[in-house]
Amino acid sequence: MSQLYVVVLAVIVVTLLSVAINRTSQVKTKADYLVAGRSLPAVVLVLTLLTSWIGAGSLFAGAENAYKNGFASEATRTDES
């Protein structure tokens, strides 16, 4: 692995850990954690739903392609299939 790759991964991990540790102090109860303190804006909720729908569609389309064309077709899939 190149050193740049390792450095970028390390920066991402440190950033995620620092955000997680910072946010840990703001969560008071389990219910508060589950609903994000009821403070998420509508845009974030809509984008979360949208990405879930796109991810599910991609998952099922990949499974359908593997069923119809064989599992090996997933490794060599193009946009035409």
Contacts in CASP RR format, 6 or more apart in sequence:
PFRMAT RR
TARGET T0000
AUTHOR 0000-0000-0000
METHOD contacts of the structure
MODEL  1
MSQLYVVVLAVIVVTLLSVAINRTSQVKTKADYLVAGRSLPAVVLVLTLL
TSWIGAGSLFAGAENAYKNGFASEATRTDES
27 33 0 8 1.000
62 74 0 8 1.000
62 77 0 8 1.000
65 73 0 8 1.000
65 74 0 8 1.000
65 77 0 8 1.000
65 81 0 8 1.000
66 73 0 8 1.000
66 74 0 8 1.000
69 81 0 8 1.000
73 81 0 8 1.000
END
